[in-house]
Amino acid sequence: MTAPLDPRDGAFFDLSARTKLRVTGSDRLRFLNGQVTNDVGKATPSSAIAACVLSAKGRMNAHVFVSAEPDGFLLDADPELRETLQPRLERYVIADDVQIEDLSDRLSIFHLLRSTATGLPQDRRIISANRFREAGWDLWIESSQRDKVFQQLLAALPFCDGACAELFRIEQGIPRCDRELTEEIIPIEADLEESCVDYEKGCYIGQEVISRMKMSGQRNKKLCGFVSLHNSPLGAGMKLFLMGDEKKEVGWITSATHSKRLGKEIALGYLKRPFYRTGGELDALDSNNLFGSTAARVRIVDLPFMRGGNGN
C-alpha cells in the first residue's frame, strides 16, 4: 500500500482561487496599519506576514497574508472573502490617498513546501510565507501562465490537491474562514496571536479588545485539537460535553477528518474556559440529535497533531 503524501516532505499547493488585492497610494502603509493586527512595515517584496482584519469589537473579518511591492502591497485571503474584504477595507478610506484593486482573476498563487527557494524559477515573484506552520514559498504568476507553471512544478514536486490540502490544514491546526474563523471569533481565541498580532504597533480597528485580552490573560474560548479514542467518526457541528449524565456543553467541533498518517479520526474545535485542558476527555454528540445519538469519546490534544513526523 502506498504511504499517504506528507506535504512536509515537499509538495506544492494551488492557491489560485484565493482573493487577491493590491493596495496602492501614498498613504497605503499608514492606512493598512490602521486596518490589520500586524505591522505591515515588516512585509517585504520577498517575505509575507500574516495578519487579521477585525471589526470594531475585535472579531474576525479576514485572515490575510501581506507582501510588499515597490509601489504597493499585495493581500491574499480565503476565496470566500472576495465579495466582502475589499468593501470592508474601502469603508475606512476617507481622505486617504489609497486605491484598492481586485486582482483575483489576473494573478495565481502556488505555494511550495520546501526548505529553500533553490531551483525555483528566478523570473517569477517568489515570497517566503508560513501558511502551514512550515517554511514555504509563494509563487505569484499571471493567471495566463498557471497551467504551464503547474506542469513545471509537477515535474519536481508532488501536488497536494484540495482534499489533500484540507487534510493537511487540519493536521497542522490551521484555522480557516467559515470554519474556525467566523465573525464570533477573536484572533487570540483561534491561536493566531503569535503569527498575526504585533502589540508594539500603532492603533488599528479592534485593537482595544485585543489589548484588553492580553492584559487580562484570559480568553472565553480556545481552538483545540481532538482525537477520537475509539475511531468513531467526528464531524463539524458536533457538540462537546463533559462526560457522564450532566450533559454540560463545553464546546463544539468546526472541522474533522480521518488522518491516514496518524491512523486516527481527528478534529478542530473550540472549548470554553476553563475546559481547554490538554489530555482531558469529552463526549462529542451530533448537534441534530443530541440525546438520540451515540457519543464519540474524544481526547483534547495540543496543536499541531503531527510534530517532527510523529502524531500526538
ChimeraX attribute file (.defattr): number of C-alpha atoms within 10 A of each C-alpha:
attribute: neighborCount
match mode: 1-to-1
recipient: residues
	/A:1	3
	/A:2	4
	/A:3	7
	/A:4	10
	/A:5	16
	/A:6	14
	/A:7	21
	/A:8	18
	/A:9	12
	/A:10	17
	/A:11	21
	/A:12	24
	/A:13	22
	/A:14	20
	/A:15	21
	/A:16	21
	/A:17	17
	/A:18	20
	/A:19	24
	/A:20	28
	/A:21	21
	/A:22	21
	/A:23	23
	/A:24	19
	/A:25	15
	/A:26	13
	/A:27	16
	/A:28	20
	/A:29	18
	/A:30	14
	/A:31	21
	/A:32	22
	/A:33	18
	/A:34	21
	/A:35	22
	/A:36	27
	/A:37	30
	/A:38	28
	/A:39	22
	/A:40	26
	/A:41	15
	/A:42	12
	/A:43	19
	/A:44	17
	/A:45	17
	/A:46	15
	/A:47	18
	/A:48	24
	/A:49	23
	/A:50	26
	/A:51	25
	/A:52	25
	/A:53	26
	/A:54	25
	/A:55	18
	/A:56	13
	/A:57	15
	/A:58	24
	/A:59	21
	/A:60	21
	/A:61	21
	/A:62	26
	/A:63	25
	/A:64	21
	/A:65	22
	/A:66	28
	/A:67	24
	/A:68	23
	/A:69	14
	/A:70	8
	/A:71	11
	/A:72	19
	/A:73	22
	/A:74	21
	/A:75	22
	/A:76	26
	/A:77	23
	/A:78	19
	/A:79	15
	/A:80	14
	/A:81	18
	/A:82	18
	/A:83	10
	/A:84	11
	/A:85	22
	/A:86	18
	/A:87	12
	/A:88	16
	/A:89	16
	/A:90	12
	/A:91	8
	/A:92	14
	/A:93	15
	/A:94	9
	/A:95	7
	/A:96	13
	/A:97	12
	/A:98	19
	/A:99	15
	/A:100	19
	/A:101	12
	/A:102	16
	/A:103	17
	/A:104	19
	/A:105	14
	/A:106	12
	/A:107	20
	/A:108	23
	/A:109	24
	/A:110	19
	/A:111	23
	/A:112	29
	/A:113	23
	/A:114	18
	/A:115	13
	/A:116	12
	/A:117	16
	/A:118	8
	/A:119	7
	/A:120	15
	/A:121	13
	/A:122	9
	/A:123	7
	/A:124	12
	/A:125	14
	/A:126	21
	/A:127	20
	/A:128	21
	/A:129	23
	/A:130	19
	/A:131	20
	/A:132	20
	/A:133	14
	/A:134	14
	/A:135	15
	/A:136	22
	/A:137	27
	/A:138	27
	/A:139	19
	/A:140	18
	/A:141	19
	/A:142	13
	/A:143	17
	/A:144	12
	/A:145	11
	/A:146	18
	/A:147	9
	/A:148	10
	/A:149	15
	/A:150	15
	/A:151	10
	/A:152	13
	/A:153	18
	/A:154	12
	/A:155	9
	/A:156	13
	/A:157	17
	/A:158	17
	/A:159	20
	/A:160	21
	/A:161	14
	/A:162	12
	/A:163	9
	/A:164	15
	/A:165	18
	/A:166	17
	/A:167	20
	/A:168	22
	/A:169	18
	/A:170	24
	/A:171	26
	/A:172	20
	/A:173	25
	/A:174	20
	/A:175	22
	/A:176	19
	/A:177	17
	/A:178	12
	/A:179	14
	/A:180	20
	/A:181	20
	/A:182	16
	/A:183	16
	/A:184	11
	/A:185	20
	/A:186	28
	/A:187	24
	/A:188	20
	/A:189	21
	/A:190	22
	/A:191	17
	/A:192	18
	/A:193	19
	/A:194	11
	/A:195	15
	/A:196	22
	/A:197	20
	/A:198	15
	/A:199	15
	/A:200	8
	/A:201	14
	/A:202	13
	/A:203	14
	/A:204	20
	/A:205	20
	/A:206	21
	/A:207	22
	/A:208	14
	/A:209	14
	/A:210	21
	/A:211	13
	/A:212	11
	/A:213	16
	/A:214	14
	/A:215	8
	/A:216	8
	/A:217	8
	/A:218	13
	/A:219	14
	/A:220	13
	/A:221	21
	/A:222	22
	/A:223	26
	/A:224	24
	/A:225	29
	/A:226	28
	/A:227	26
	/A:228	22
	/A:229	14
	/A:230	11
	/A:231	15
	/A:232	18
	/A:233	16
	/A:234	26
	/A:235	21
	/A:236	17
	/A:237	19
	/A:238	24
	/A:239	23
	/A:240	27
	/A:241	22
	/A:242	17
	/A:243	15
	/A:244	9
	/A:245	7
	/A:246	8
	/A:247	13
	/A:248	11
	/A:249	17
	/A:250	19
	/A:251	25
	/A:252	22
	/A:253	26
	/A:254	22
	/A:255	24
	/A:256	24
	/A:257	19
	/A:258	20
	/A:259	17
	/A:260	12
	/A:261	15
	/A:262	16
	/A:263	10
	/A:264	18
	/A:265	21
	/A:266	28
	/A:267	27
	/A:268	30
	/A:269	27
	/A:270	25
	/A:271	23
	/A:272	16
	/A:273	14
	/A:274	12
	/A:275	16
	/A:276	20
	/A:277	14
	/A:278	13
	/A:279	12
	/A:280	13
	/A:281	20
	/A:282	24
	/A:283	21
	/A:284	30
	/A:285	25
	/A:286	20
	/A:287	15
	/A:288	11
	/A:289	10
	/A:290	14
	/A:291	11
	/A:292	9
	/A:293	12
	/A:294	13
	/A:295	19
	/A:296	20
	/A:297	21
	/A:298	25
	/A:299	17
	/A:300	22
	/A:301	20
	/A:302	16
	/A:303	20
	/A:304	18
	/A:305	23
	/A:306	16
	/A:307	11
	/A:308	6
	/A:309	11
	/A:310	9
	/A:311	14
	/A:312	12
